[in-house]
Amino acid sequence: MKRLFLALAILALAATAIRSQEPLSARAALIARAKSLELNTPYVPPPGDALEHHTSGFAKIMCSAVFITGLNPEFAAENVGYFTSPYAERAKVGKPVIDRAAKAVHVTLPNGVTLTAKYLGSQGCVTLPVGKNSVNFTPIEVKSKLPDASTLPWPMGDVLPKGPLSKEVDAAKVKQAVDAAFEPAAEMTAAFVVTWRGRIIGERFGEGITPHTALESWSMGKSVTATLMGILINQGAYQLSQPAPIPEWQAAGDPRTKIRIADLLNMSSGLRIKAPQDPDYDPSGPYPDHLYLYTGTVNSFQYAATRPLQWPPGTVGRYHNSDPVLVNYLIRLAVEKRGEEYLSFPQRALFDKIGIRTMVIETDPFGNFLTQGYDLMSARDWARLGNLYLQDGVWNSQRILPEGYVKFVSKVAPAWEADKRPIYGGFFWINGDGTFPVPKEAYYMAGAGGQTTLIIPSHELVVVRLGHFKGSMAGSTGFKKALRLLMEAVPRQN
């Protein structure tokens, strides 16, 4: 029963949990189709103890909340980051010990084993493997080359225009929308930013949060992964249609050589892992790989690359962290092949180009980016990234993403379309099932706990909502009300 409760809690808390609440008949159809395509390969569950993995997540979450976001430890333990550390599991372990001098968090298991997460500066927080007191890479300081944000106009800086809004915008309804996003208080919205035609037309921040506060963002980081891959494609390092050159797949006859980069981005690689979002997920089964790729304190790239195929590539769509982890692996391979520094690549290739200063991308103990969900960034910076996509991958007349790439990420992936689920593209969700009260062609970055960056091309809007994780248990009525008001506040593009 304890495992059942845990699994149900994970399902309820995941940003994509609403996808698992499909009618039973639809879920049965998904399972039946997948079974008909399944290959005869073994499943090897992640090693280790589930409570230890949850506690690894707890230590990391607390470290990030305290040393990056600047939250009070008691508030953080109660309200943030349930995804890799469910609330019920926190009660089974010792109270987090905050070591501010060493910039570390220690959490002790009932058996006396202590897990430690250390703050590494630009690489955020990393949970150390048990028995280790350091990571397996040399952290570096990542410096932005951008001038102080207070000296530049938005969007490259934070100086906002003082003139009135366009008469096309109903300013009163925009204000109503912003206020609605913070109601009810139980939903714990922390930041809300709205841009129209690139200009901020409304924003508000919760208590203790500023326009520069880096907040837990979770799987919105997958869309950052898509963006970094898009940059490399634009630079000629890769092509969408090419087989993914993962070193572990290059042996003669390895069927994984047929997995294309597009398949990874479409969450349809076919690799065999388990995730709580799977329609056939068994709560009584082993700890899911989907979470282990955060909490296992292992080389995440190597772990994902050694999973066998469950289905032929490109045939079954499943929300599995193995796919963004492997795209990150490809990013590292390409950057280091050119002799460039990997850990600073996102800042110089993307963030400095579009005015982003607050992003912290965390790594595993081997220095591999975990942008499948271990990332923190301010709401304004998420709005900047959303506007890059609204502008078709062009910023200040410079093409950052290749032509057609925005269309690729915002179009329903073939494997998902085959399952009649018009909800996933290329590391972006699509509003094809009307989850949000906006046009169905809208697409968005989504993260656990209700983190959302919504791109609505028909209304030239980007809407960012970030919140403290516990608030997602109360629902999303405020955000949906805000969106309905925004649909009335700005004109639809002809």
C-alpha positions as CSV (number, residue, x, y, z in Angstrom):
1,M,0.0,0.0,0.0
2,K,2.9,2.4,0.7
3,R,4.3,1.9,-2.8
4,L,0.8,2.4,-4.2
5,F,0.4,5.6,-2.3
6,L,3.8,6.8,-3.4
7,A,3.2,6.1,-7.1
8,L,-0.2,7.8,-7.0
9,A,1.3,10.8,-5.3
10,I,4.0,11.1,-8.1
11,L,1.3,10.8,-10.7
12,A,-0.8,13.5,-9.1
13,L,2.2,15.9,-8.7
14,A,3.8,15.5,-12.1
15,A,3.3,18.5,-14.5
16,T,2.0,16.1,-17.1
17,A,-0.3,14.1,-14.7
18,I,-3.4,15.3,-16.5
19,R,-2.2,13.3,-19.4
20,S,-2.5,10.1,-17.4
21,Q,-6.1,10.9,-16.5
22,E,-7.4,9.9,-19.9
23,P,-10.6,7.8,-20.1
24,L,-9.9,4.2,-19.3
25,S,-10.9,3.2,-22.9
26,A,-8.3,5.5,-24.3
27,R,-5.6,4.3,-22.0
28,A,-6.5,0.7,-22.8
29,A,-6.1,1.5,-26.5
30,L,-2.7,3.1,-25.9
31,I,-1.6,0.0,-24.0
32,A,-2.9,-2.4,-26.6
33,R,-1.2,-0.5,-29.5
34,A,2.1,-0.4,-27.6
35,K,1.9,-4.1,-26.8
36,S,1.4,-4.9,-30.5
37,L,4.6,-3.2,-31.4
38,E,6.7,-4.2,-28.4
39,L,10.1,-5.9,-28.9
40,N,11.3,-8.9,-26.9
41,T,14.0,-7.1,-24.9
42,P,14.6,-7.3,-21.1
43,Y,13.9,-4.6,-18.6
44,V,16.5,-4.0,-15.9
45,P,15.3,-1.8,-13.1
46,P,17.4,0.9,-11.5
47,P,19.6,-0.3,-8.7
48,G,19.4,1.0,-5.1
49,D,16.7,1.8,-2.5
50,A,13.7,3.9,-3.4
51,L,13.8,5.9,-0.2
52,E,17.5,6.7,-0.7
53,H,16.6,8.0,-4.2
54,H,13.8,10.1,-2.9
55,T,16.1,11.5,-0.2
56,S,18.7,12.3,-2.8
57,G,16.1,14.4,-4.5
58,F,15.1,16.0,-1.2
59,A,18.6,17.1,-0.5
60,K,19.1,18.6,-4.0
61,I,15.7,20.3,-3.9
62,M,16.5,21.9,-0.5
63,C,20.0,22.9,-1.6
64,S,18.6,24.6,-4.8
65,A,15.7,26.3,-2.9
66,V,18.0,27.8,-0.2
67,F,21.2,28.6,-2.1
68,I,19.8,29.5,-5.6
69,T,16.2,30.8,-5.0
70,G,16.9,32.1,-1.5
71,L,13.9,30.5,0.2
72,N,13.5,29.9,3.9
73,P,14.4,26.3,4.6
74,E,11.2,25.5,6.5
75,F,9.1,27.0,3.7
76,A,11.1,25.0,1.1
77,A,10.7,21.7,2.9
78,E,7.0,22.2,3.1
79,N,6.2,23.7,-0.3
80,V,8.7,23.1,-3.1
81,G,9.9,20.3,-5.4
82,Y,7.7,17.3,-4.6
83,F,8.5,15.6,-8.0
84,T,11.7,13.8,-7.1
85,S,11.0,14.0,-3.3
86,P,7.3,13.4,-2.6
87,Y,5.9,15.1,0.5
88,A,5.1,11.8,2.2
89,E,8.6,10.5,1.8
90,R,10.1,13.6,3.5
91,A,8.5,12.6,6.8
92,K,10.5,9.3,6.8
93,V,13.9,10.9,7.0
94,G,15.7,13.4,9.2
95,K,15.1,17.1,9.0
96,P,17.5,18.7,6.4
97,V,20.6,20.3,8.0
98,I,21.6,23.5,6.2
99,D,25.3,24.1,6.3
100,R,25.6,27.6,5.1
101,A,29.4,27.8,5.5
102,A,29.9,24.8,3.2
103,K,26.9,25.6,1.1
104,A,25.5,22.1,1.5
105,V,22.4,20.3,2.7
106,H,22.5,17.0,4.6
107,V,19.6,14.6,5.0
108,T,19.9,11.4,7.1
109,L,18.1,8.2,6.3
110,P,16.6,6.0,9.1
111,N,19.6,3.6,8.7
112,G,22.0,6.4,9.5
113,V,23.3,7.0,6.0
114,T,23.5,10.7,5.2
115,L,23.0,12.2,1.7
116,T,24.6,15.5,0.9
117,A,23.8,18.0,-1.8
118,K,26.4,20.7,-2.5
119,Y,26.0,24.1,-4.1
120,L,28.6,24.4,-6.9
121,G,27.9,27.9,-8.0
122,S,27.1,28.1,-11.7
123,Q,26.3,24.4,-11.8
124,G,23.7,24.7,-9.1
125,C,23.3,21.9,-6.6
126,V,24.4,18.3,-7.0
127,T,23.7,15.4,-4.7
128,L,26.9,13.4,-4.0
129,P,27.0,9.6,-4.3
130,V,27.0,8.0,-0.9
131,G,30.5,7.9,0.5
132,K,31.8,10.6,-1.8
133,N,32.7,14.2,-0.7
134,S,33.2,15.7,-4.2
135,V,31.9,15.5,-7.8
136,N,33.6,13.8,-10.7
137,F,34.2,17.0,-12.7
138,T,35.7,20.5,-12.1
139,P,32.9,23.1,-11.7
140,I,33.5,26.4,-13.5
141,E,32.1,29.9,-13.1
142,V,29.8,30.7,-16.0
143,K,29.9,34.5,-16.7
144,S,27.4,36.4,-18.8
145,K,28.9,38.9,-21.2
146,L,25.8,41.0,-21.1
147,P,25.8,44.4,-19.5
148,D,23.8,45.1,-16.3
149,A,20.2,44.5,-17.1
150,S,19.2,47.8,-15.5
151,T,21.1,49.7,-18.2
152,L,19.4,48.1,-21.2
153,P,15.8,48.3,-22.5
154,W,13.6,45.2,-22.5
155,P,14.0,42.5,-23.8
156,M,17.9,42.6,-23.7
157,G,17.6,44.3,-20.3
158,D,15.0,45.2,-17.7
159,V,14.2,48.9,-18.6
160,L,10.5,48.8,-19.5
161,P,8.9,51.3,-21.8
162,K,7.0,54.1,-20.0
163,G,4.5,54.8,-22.7
164,P,0.9,53.6,-22.6
165,L,-0.1,50.3,-24.0
166,S,-1.5,50.1,-27.5
167,K,-5.2,50.9,-27.8
168,E,-5.6,47.4,-29.2
169,V,-5.0,46.1,-25.7
170,D,-7.7,46.2,-23.0
171,A,-5.4,47.2,-20.1
172,A,-8.1,46.7,-17.5
173,K,-8.6,43.1,-18.5
174,V,-4.9,42.5,-18.5
175,K,-4.8,43.7,-14.9
176,Q,-7.7,41.4,-14.1
177,A,-5.8,38.5,-15.7
178,V,-2.7,39.2,-13.7
179,D,-4.7,39.4,-10.4
180,A,-6.6,36.2,-11.3
181,A,-3.4,34.3,-11.7
182,F,-2.7,34.7,-8.0
183,E,-6.1,33.5,-6.9
184,P,-6.9,31.4,-5.0
185,A,-3.8,31.9,-2.7
186,A,-3.7,28.1,-2.2
187,E,-2.4,27.7,-5.8
188,M,0.8,29.5,-4.6
189,T,1.6,31.4,-7.8
190,A,5.1,32.9,-7.4
191,A,5.5,34.8,-10.7
192,F,3.3,35.7,-13.6
193,V,4.5,37.6,-16.8
194,V,2.6,38.4,-19.9
195,T,4.1,39.8,-23.1
196,W,2.3,40.9,-26.2
197,R,4.3,41.5,-29.4
198,G,7.3,41.1,-27.2
199,R,6.4,43.9,-24.8
200,I,5.6,43.1,-21.1
201,I,2.0,44.2,-20.7
202,G,1.4,42.7,-17.2
203,E,3.4,41.0,-14.5
204,R,3.3,40.3,-10.8
205,F,5.5,38.5,-8.3
206,G,4.7,36.7,-5.0
207,E,6.0,37.6,-1.6
208,G,9.8,37.6,-1.6
209,I,10.1,37.0,-5.3
210,T,11.6,39.5,-7.7
211,P,11.9,39.7,-11.5
212,H,15.3,38.2,-11.1
213,T,14.5,35.3,-8.8
214,A,15.4,31.9,-10.3
215,L,12.5,29.6,-9.5
216,E,12.1,25.8,-9.8
217,S,11.2,25.3,-13.4
218,W,11.4,21.5,-13.8
219,S,10.6,20.1,-17.2
220,M,10.5,23.4,-18.9
221,G,14.2,22.7,-19.2
222,K,13.4,20.1,-21.8
223,S,12.5,23.0,-24.1
224,V,15.9,24.6,-23.4
225,T,17.4,21.3,-24.5
226,A,15.4,21.5,-27.7
227,T,16.7,25.1,-28.2
228,L,20.3,24.1,-27.7
229,M,19.9,21.3,-30.2
230,G,18.3,23.7,-32.6
231,I,21.3,26.0,-32.3
232,L,23.7,23.2,-33.1
233,I,21.5,22.2,-36.1
234,N,21.6,25.8,-37.3
235,Q,25.4,25.7,-37.0
236,G,25.6,22.5,-39.1
237,A,26.6,20.1,-36.3
238,Y,23.6,17.9,-36.7
239,Q,20.5,17.3,-38.8
240,L,17.1,16.4,-37.5
241,S,16.7,13.4,-39.7
242,Q,20.1,11.8,-39.0
243,P,20.5,8.8,-36.8
244,A,21.6,9.9,-33.3
245,P,25.3,9.3,-33.1
246,I,25.3,8.0,-29.5
247,P,28.7,6.2,-29.0
248,E,27.1,3.3,-27.1
249,W,25.0,2.5,-30.1
250,Q,27.6,2.1,-32.8
251,A,28.3,-1.6,-32.6
252,A,27.4,-3.5,-35.8
253,G,23.8,-4.6,-35.8
254,D,22.7,-2.4,-32.9
255,P,19.0,-1.6,-33.6
256,R,19.3,1.7,-31.8
257,T,21.3,3.1,-34.7
258,K,17.9,3.7,-36.3
259,I,16.9,6.2,-33.6
260,R,16.9,9.6,-35.2
261,I,17.6,12.9,-33.5
262,A,14.0,13.8,-34.4
263,D,12.7,10.7,-32.6
264,L,14.5,11.7,-29.4
265,L,13.1,15.3,-29.6
266,N,9.6,13.8,-30.3
267,M,9.8,11.6,-27.1
268,S,9.5,8.5,-29.4
269,S,12.9,6.9,-29.3
270,G,11.4,3.6,-28.2
271,L,13.9,3.1,-25.4
272,R,12.8,0.8,-22.6
273,I,12.4,2.7,-19.3
274,K,9.6,3.2,-16.9
275,A,7.9,6.5,-16.0
276,P,4.9,7.3,-13.7
277,Q,3.2,8.9,-16.7
278,D,3.1,5.7,-18.7
279,P,-0.5,4.5,-19.3
280,D,0.5,1.0,-18.0
281,Y,2.7,2.1,-15.1
282,D,2.6,-0.4,-12.3
283,P,2.8,1.4,-8.9
284,S,3.9,-1.9,-7.2
285,G,6.9,-2.2,-9.5
286,P,10.5,-0.9,-9.2
287,Y,11.6,2.7,-8.8
288,P,11.1,4.4,-12.2
289,D,14.1,5.2,-14.4
290,H,12.4,8.5,-15.3
291,L,13.1,9.7,-11.7
292,Y,16.4,7.8,-11.3
293,L,17.8,10.0,-14.1
294,Y,17.5,12.8,-11.5
295,T,18.3,11.1,-8.3
296,G,20.6,8.1,-9.0
297,T,23.8,10.1,-8.6
298,V,25.2,8.3,-11.6
299,N,26.4,9.2,-15.1
300,S,23.0,10.0,-16.5
301,F,24.2,10.0,-20.1
302,Q,25.7,6.6,-19.8
303,Y,22.6,5.2,-18.0
304,A,20.2,6.4,-20.6
305,A,22.4,5.3,-23.5
306,T,22.5,1.7,-22.2
307,R,18.8,1.2,-22.2
308,P,17.5,-1.3,-24.9
309,L,14.7,-0.7,-27.3
310,Q,11.2,-1.5,-26.3
311,W,9.5,-0.4,-29.6
312,P,10.8,0.4,-33.0
313,P,12.0,4.1,-33.1
314,G,9.4,6.6,-34.0
315,T,6.4,4.4,-33.4
316,V,5.3,5.0,-29.8
317,G,5.2,8.3,-28.0
318,R,6.0,8.2,-24.3
319,Y,7.1,11.0,-21.9
320,H,10.4,9.5,-20.9
321,N,13.4,11.4,-19.5
322,S,15.8,9.2,-21.4
323,D,15.2,11.1,-24.5
324,P,16.1,14.7,-23.4
325,V,19.0,13.2,-21.4
326,L,20.3,11.7,-24.7
327,V,19.8,15.0,-26.6
328,N,21.9,16.6,-23.9
329,Y,24.5,13.9,-24.5
330,L,24.6,14.8,-28.2
331,I,25.0,18.5,-27.3
332,R,28.0,17.7,-25.1
333,L,29.6,15.6,-27.8
334,A,29.2,18.2,-30.4
335,V,30.4,21.1,-28.3
336,E,33.5,19.2,-27.0
337,K,34.3,17.9,-30.5
338,R,34.8,21.5,-31.5
339,G,37.1,22.0,-28.6
340,E,34.7,24.3,-26.8
341,E,33.8,24.5,-23.1
342,Y,30.6,22.5,-22.5
343,L,29.3,24.0,-19.2
344,S,29.3,27.5,-20.5
345,F,27.9,26.6,-23.9
346,P,24.2,27.5,-23.1
347,Q,25.2,31.0,-21.8
348,R,27.3,32.0,-24.8
349,A,25.3,30.3,-27.5
350,L,21.8,31.2,-26.3
351,F,21.3,33.1,-23.1
352,D,23.7,36.0,-23.9
353,K,22.0,36.4,-27.3
354,I,18.5,36.9,-25.9
355,G,19.1,38.6,-22.6
356,I,18.9,35.7,-20.2
357,R,21.0,36.2,-17.0
358,T,19.3,34.0,-14.3
359,M,19.3,30.5,-15.6
360,V,21.0,27.8,-13.5
361,I,21.3,24.4,-15.2
362,E,22.2,21.7,-12.7
363,T,24.3,18.6,-13.5
364,D,24.8,15.1,-12.3
365,P,28.0,14.3,-10.4
366,F,29.8,13.8,-13.8
367,G,29.0,17.3,-15.0
368,N,26.3,16.3,-17.4
369,F,23.4,18.8,-17.8
370,L,20.1,17.6,-16.3
371,T,17.8,19.9,-18.2
372,Q,15.1,17.3,-18.3
373,G,14.1,19.1,-15.1
374,Y,16.9,20.3,-12.8
375,D,16.9,23.9,-13.8
376,L,15.9,27.2,-12.3
377,M,15.2,30.5,-14.0
378,S,13.2,33.7,-13.5
379,A,9.8,34.3,-15.1
380,R,11.1,37.2,-17.2
381,D,13.8,35.0,-18.6
382,W,11.3,32.3,-19.5
383,A,9.3,35.0,-21.3
384,R,12.4,35.9,-23.3
385,L,12.8,32.3,-24.4
386,G,9.1,32.1,-25.3
387,N,9.5,35.2,-27.4
388,L,12.4,33.6,-29.3
389,Y,9.9,31.0,-30.5
390,L,7.1,33.5,-31.1
391,Q,9.6,35.2,-33.4
392,D,10.3,32.0,-35.3
393,G,13.8,31.6,-33.8
394,V,15.0,35.0,-34.8
395,W,16.3,37.6,-32.3
396,N,17.4,41.1,-33.2
397,S,17.5,40.1,-36.9
398,Q,19.8,37.1,-36.1
399,R,18.5,33.6,-36.9
400,I,19.3,31.5,-33.8
401,L,17.2,28.5,-34.7
402,P,17.1,27.0,-38.2
403,E,14.2,27.8,-40.5
404,G,11.3,25.4,-39.9
405,Y,12.5,24.4,-36.5
406,V,9.8,26.2,-34.6
407,K,7.2,24.5,-36.8
408,F,8.9,21.1,-36.0
409,V,8.8,21.6,-32.2
410,S,5.2,22.9,-32.2
411,K,3.7,20.2,-34.5
412,V,2.3,17.0,-33.1
413,A,4.9,14.3,-33.3
414,P,4.0,11.4,-35.7
415,A,4.1,8.7,-32.9
416,W,1.8,10.7,-30.7
417,E,-0.5,11.5,-33.6
418,A,-0.7,7.7,-34.3
419,D,-2.1,7.3,-30.8
420,K,-4.6,10.1,-31.4
421,R,-2.9,12.2,-28.7
422,P,-2.4,15.7,-30.3
423,I,-0.4,16.9,-27.3
424,Y,3.3,16.6,-27.9
425,G,5.8,18.0,-30.4
426,G,9.6,18.4,-30.0
427,F,10.2,18.8,-26.2
428,F,7.2,21.2,-26.3
429,W,3.6,20.3,-25.3
430,I,0.8,21.3,-27.7
431,N,-2.7,22.4,-26.6
432,G,-4.3,20.0,-29.1
433,D,-6.7,18.6,-26.4
434,G,-7.7,22.0,-25.1
435,T,-5.9,21.7,-21.8
436,F,-5.8,25.5,-21.6
437,P,-8.6,27.9,-22.7
438,V,-6.6,29.2,-25.6
439,P,-6.4,28.1,-29.3
440,K,-5.4,24.5,-29.8
441,E,-2.4,25.4,-31.9
442,A,-0.8,27.1,-28.9
443,Y,2.2,25.3,-27.6
444,Y,4.1,25.4,-24.3
445,M,7.0,24.5,-22.1
446,A,5.7,22.6,-19.0
447,G,7.2,21.7,-15.7
448,A,6.1,19.8,-12.6
449,G,4.2,21.9,-10.2
450,G,2.3,24.0,-12.8
451,Q,5.4,25.7,-14.3
452,T,4.3,27.0,-17.7
453,T,5.6,29.1,-20.6
454,L,2.7,29.3,-23.1
455,I,3.2,30.6,-26.6
456,I,0.0,31.7,-28.4
457,P,0.9,32.8,-31.9
458,S,-2.7,33.7,-32.8
459,H,-2.7,36.4,-30.2
460,E,1.1,37.2,-30.3
461,L,1.2,36.4,-26.6
462,V,3.7,34.7,-24.3
463,V,2.4,33.9,-20.8
464,V,4.6,32.6,-18.0
465,R,3.3,31.2,-14.7
466,L,5.7,29.9,-12.1
467,G,4.6,28.6,-8.7
468,H,5.6,26.9,-5.5
469,F,5.1,23.2,-6.0
470,K,2.6,22.5,-3.2
471,G,0.2,24.9,-4.9
472,S,-0.3,22.6,-7.8
473,M,-2.3,20.3,-5.5
474,A,-4.9,23.0,-5.3
475,G,-5.3,23.0,-9.1
476,S,-4.9,25.7,-11.8
477,T,-8.2,27.6,-11.8
478,G,-6.5,30.9,-11.4
479,F,-4.2,30.4,-14.3
480,K,-7.0,29.3,-16.6
481,K,-9.1,32.2,-15.6
482,A,-6.2,34.5,-16.4
483,L,-5.9,33.0,-19.8
484,R,-9.6,33.4,-20.6
485,L,-9.3,37.1,-19.7
486,L,-6.2,37.5,-21.8
487,M,-8.0,36.0,-24.8
488,E,-10.4,38.9,-24.5
489,A,-7.8,41.5,-23.7
490,V,-5.7,41.3,-26.8
491,P,-6.9,41.0,-30.5
492,R,-6.5,37.9,-32.5
493,Q,-4.1,38.2,-35.3
494,N,-5.8,38.4,-38.7
